[in-house]
Amino acid sequence: MASSFLSFSLLFISLCSADGFRWYGLDRCDFNSTELKDIEYTRSVYYNKVEYARFSSSEGKFVGLSEYGLKNADYWNSDPSYLAAMRAQKETYCEHNIGIWYSNILTKSAAPYVRLSSTAPSGGKHPSMLVCSVFDFYPQQIRVSWLRDGQEVTSDVTSTDELADGDWYYQIHSHLEYTPSRSGEKISCVVEHASLKEPLVTDWDPSMPESERNKIAIGASGLILGLILSLAGFIYYKRKARGRILVPTN
């Protein structure tokens, strides 16, 4: 499957002001994998919009970023109890909250559904092209491949990226250009995803082009509608005929 990592920051800001100048601290949890041990906890201290000192869990101490910040960093680092409390923030603040997120979000998944279609390739070296469209899956990581008579096809295959639908779901479209070799060959689209216990295999039915199937479906629908309307007209005519009074003439 394609690999990608989460990249988030969990922020907390505390503010106070004095004589028109604002002091604030920014607590941040940065992480780009599902391993909680990889989280970096950072506390930045600002005065009048300028960061003057910073604590990071990787350093384990405060670092001054200005002359004023150096003095404050030395003061804070000289207090063992305060420094121990800051070092514990990675576990109590970051790992606790992000662990809850992981358990409630990353474990959820939605199975995809697949639609196979054919189209004419634009300027390709093959006369035919199949499109395997995969919709409504989560999480994002997915693998789409092609089989031809049971053998994986690795050439003349292109694919889009995983496209976000904007509602937590994704879609992807894989294209296979090919030259039909014989009747009865079997071409399949294979989808592998975390929501599936086994790969989802969808076989292409080349017995009739999709455009022809659509024409037949539309024609059949029109025929059925015409029969319904004819039957309704006949019933209406018969009912009107029953209520008509015949007057004899000389």
N, C-alpha and C positions, 0 to 999 in steps of 0.2 A: 504494500500500500504506500501511497505517497506519504511522506513524513512531513509533519508540520508541528510547531510548538505553540502553546499558548503564551501570550505575552501580556501581562496585566500589571497594574499598580493599584494597591489598596492604600488609600490616602486618608489621613486624619489631620485636620488643621486646628490649632488652638491659637486664639488671638487675645491681645490686650493692647491698650494704647495709653500713652502718657505724653502730655504736652504737645499733642498733635502728631506725634510719631508713633508708628505702629510696630509692635513686636509680635512675632508669631513663630510657632514651631510647626514643622511639616513632617509627619510620620509617614513613611512610604514602605510598602512591601513589593519588591520587584521579583517576578518569577517568570521563567520561560520554559518550564517543563512540569511534568506531573510529580516530580520528586520534591517533597517538602523540604528536604535538606538543602536544595539548591536555592531556596528563598534568600534574598538579601534584604535585611531590615536597615533602613536609613532614617535618621532624624536630623533634619536641617533646621537651624535656628537663624531667623532673620530679624533685622532691625532696619526700619526705614527702607524696606524693599531690598536690602543687601544681605546675602547670606554671610554670616561671620563665623559660624562653627558648624561642625557636622559630626555625627556619630554613625558608624556603620558596623554591622554585625561581623563583617569580615575583618575589620581592623580591631574591633573589640574595645575601642576607646574614642574619645573626642579628638578632633583635629581642628585647629584654628585656621581660619582662612583670611584673617586680618590681624592687625596688632591687638585690637580689642578682643578678637576671637581667640587668639593665642592665650591671653590671660584667663579668659573664661574656661578654655579647654583644660589648662593646667589646674584650675580650681576644681572643676568637675572630676577630672581624672584622679585627683588626690583624695576623693571621697570613695572608699571601697564599697560602701553600701549602695550609694547612688549608681556607681558604675556596674555593680552586680545586677541592680534592677534594670538598667538599660540593656545589659546583655541578655536578660531574660525576656525582653520584649519580642525577640524573634519567635520564640516558642509561644508565649502567652497571647501576643497580638496577631502576628502573621500566620503561624502554622495553625493556630486554632481556627481563625476565620476562613482561611483558604482551604483547610481540610474540610470544612462544612460545605464550601462551594464545590469542591471536587466530588464529594459523596452525593451531592444532590444534582449535579449537572453532568459531570463527565461520565457517570455510569448510565445515563439515559441514552437511548438510541431509537431511531425510527428506520424501519426497513424500507428500501427503495422499491419502486415498481419500474418495469422496463417496457419500452415501446420500440419495436424494430420497424424500420421503413426503408424503402429504396428510393434513390434519386439519381439523376444523371450527373456524373462528375463534370466539373468545369475545367476543361483543358487537361485532364489527367491522361495517363498512358493506358488506362483500362476503360472498357465501355460501361462498366457497372459500378455502383457504389451503394453500400448499405450504411445506415445510420442507426446506432444503438443509443437511444436516449434514456437516461436514468434520472428519475425524478424523486423528490420528497424524501431524501435520506439525511440522517444525522447520526453521528458526527460527520465532519467534512471528509475525513480520510476514506478513500475508496479506490478499488482497482477494477478497471474494465479491460477485458482482453477478448480476443477472437479465436475460435477454433474452426478449422476446416477439415472435415472428415477426421475429427479427433486430434488433430495436430495444431498446436498454437501458431498463429500467424503473427510474425514480427515485422514484416515489411508492408509498405503501402497502408499503414495505419496511422491516423492522426487523431488527436483528441483535444477538446477544450480543457481549460482548467475547471476545478470545481466552482460553479457559479452560485453565489449566495442569492436566495430568493428574497431575503429581507425579513423572513419569518422564522429564522433558525434552521430552515431546511435548505438543501443544496440540490443542484442538478448538474449533470455532465453529459456531453455528447461525444461519442467515439465514431470515427468514420473508417470504413474499410473499402478501398478500391480494389476491384478484382475482375478477372476475366473468367466467365463461366467455362469450365472445362468439360463437363459432361452432365447429363441429366441424372438426378438422384444423389448428387453430392450434398453433404450436410454442412451448413455454415451456422455457427452458434455464437452468441454474445454471452460472455461469462462475467458476472459481477461478484466481487468479493467485498464484504463489508462487515463491520463489527456487529451489526444487528442480525446477521445471518449465521445460522449454525453450520451451513454448508454453502458453497458457491451457488448462485442463482444462474441457471443456464436457460437461455431462451433461444429456440431454434427458428431459423428463417424458413418460411414456406414460400418457395419460388414458383408454386404451381400457377399463380396468377399475379401479375403486377398489381401493386397497390392502387394505381389509378383505375385499372379495370374493375377491381373489387369495389371501389368507391362508386363507379358508374352504375354497376349492377345494384348496389345498395340503394342509390338514389332512384333508379328506375323502379325497383321493387316497391319502394315507399310510395312513389307516385301512383303505381298501379293499385295498391291497396287503398290509397286515399280516394282514387277514382271510383272503385267498387263501392266504398262506403257511401260516397255522395250519390251514386246511382241508386243504391238501395234505399237511401233516405228519400230520394225523389219519387221512387216507385210507391213507397208506403204512403207518402203524402197524397199522391194522385188517387190511390185506391180509397183513402179515407174521404177525400172530397167527392169521389164518385158515389159513395154510399149515401151521402147527405143530399144528393141532387134529386129534385122532384121532377118527374116527367109529365108534361101536360099533353093529353091527346089532341090531335088536330083533325079537322074534317077533310 
